[in-house]
């Protein structure tokens, strides 16, 4: 049970750290949400924003970083 508690704590801290990075990324990387594949629809009071290219870019970067992390710390 202690190991499961530690795992939940690590996952929670990782999610908080990723959230902090995303908040800082919007300030220091202003083009991140304005890539050519990001769709924006405006119709009166309704606004829809689909950051498709940004999601793909973040996914690729996260996959590469996770694979490097796993490769370094794999026992």
GUDREN-246477 format. One record per residue (C-alpha): residue in one letter; x, y, z. Coordinates in nm, 3 decimals, always signed. Example, Ala and Ser with C-alpha at 12.3 -4.5 7.8 and 13.67 -1.06 7.14 Angstrom:
BEGIN
<A <+1.230 -0.450 +0.780>>
<S <+1.367 -0.106 +0.714>>
***
This chain:
BEGIN
<X <+0.000 +0.000 +0.000>>
<X <+0.292 +0.235 +0.068>>
<X <+0.426 +0.184 -0.284>>
<X <+0.087 +0.273 -0.432>>
<X <+0.077 +0.592 -0.223>>
<X <+0.422 +0.690 -0.343>>
<X <+0.319 +0.623 -0.703>>
<X <+0.013 +0.845 -0.669>>
<X <+0.224 +1.119 -0.512>>
<X <+0.479 +1.104 -0.795>>
<X <+0.205 +1.109 -1.060>>
<X <+0.040 +1.408 -0.893>>
<X <+0.367 +1.600 -0.874>>
<X <+0.441 +1.519 -1.238>>
<X <+0.099 +1.648 -1.345>>
<X <+0.149 +1.968 -1.143>>
<X <+0.495 +2.017 -1.297>>
<X <+0.359 +1.967 -1.648>>
<X <+0.082 +2.218 -1.576>>
<X <+0.338 +2.471 -1.457>>
<X <+0.544 +2.416 -1.772>>
<X <+0.239 +2.472 -1.989>>
<X <+0.156 +2.796 -1.807>>
<X <+0.512 +2.919 -1.856>>
<X <+0.519 +2.800 -2.217>>
<X <+0.234 +3.030 -2.315>>
<X <+0.429 +3.326 -2.178>>
<X <+0.771 +3.243 -2.322>>
<X <+0.669 +3.062 -2.642>>
<X <+0.387 +3.278 -2.784>>
<X <+0.366 +3.091 -3.116>>
<X <+0.283 +2.762 -2.942>>
<X <-0.094 +2.805 -2.972>>
<X <-0.083 +2.979 -3.310>>
<X <+0.062 +2.712 -3.539>>
<X <-0.074 +2.673 -3.895>>
<X <-0.266 +2.355 -3.804>>
<X <-0.454 +2.515 -3.513>>
<X <-0.816 +2.579 -3.606>>
<X <-1.019 +2.873 -3.478>>
<X <-1.389 +2.920 -3.552>>
<X <-1.577 +3.236 -3.453>>
<X <-1.953 +3.270 -3.494>>
<X <-2.105 +3.555 -3.296>>
<X <-2.073 +3.471 -2.927>>
<X <-1.946 +3.119 -2.995>>
<X <-1.574 +3.060 -3.028>>
<X <-1.420 +2.718 -3.090>>
<X <-1.047 +2.662 -3.080>>
<X <-0.891 +2.328 -3.180>>
<X <-0.510 +2.331 -3.134>>
<X <-0.444 +2.025 -3.353>>
<X <-0.088 +2.110 -3.459>>
<X <+0.006 +2.214 -3.106>>
<X <-0.131 +1.888 -2.964>>
<X <+0.069 +1.686 -3.218>>
<X <+0.388 +1.881 -3.143>>
<X <+0.347 +1.842 -2.766>>
<X <+0.270 +1.472 -2.808>>
<X <+0.583 +1.412 -3.014>>
<X <+0.801 +1.603 -2.767>>
<X <+0.649 +1.419 -2.471>>
<X <+0.704 +1.082 -2.641>>
<X <+1.068 +1.159 -2.715>>
<X <+1.134 +1.287 -2.362>>
<X <+0.959 +0.990 -2.203>>
<X <+1.158 +0.744 -2.414>>
<X <+1.482 +0.917 -2.317>>
<X <+1.380 +0.913 -1.950>>
<X <+1.289 +0.543 -1.966>>
<X <+1.612 +0.459 -2.148>>
<X <+1.826 +0.641 -1.890>>
<X <+1.652 +0.507 -1.576>>
<X <+1.566 +0.156 -1.696>>
<X <+1.718 -0.101 -1.466>>
***
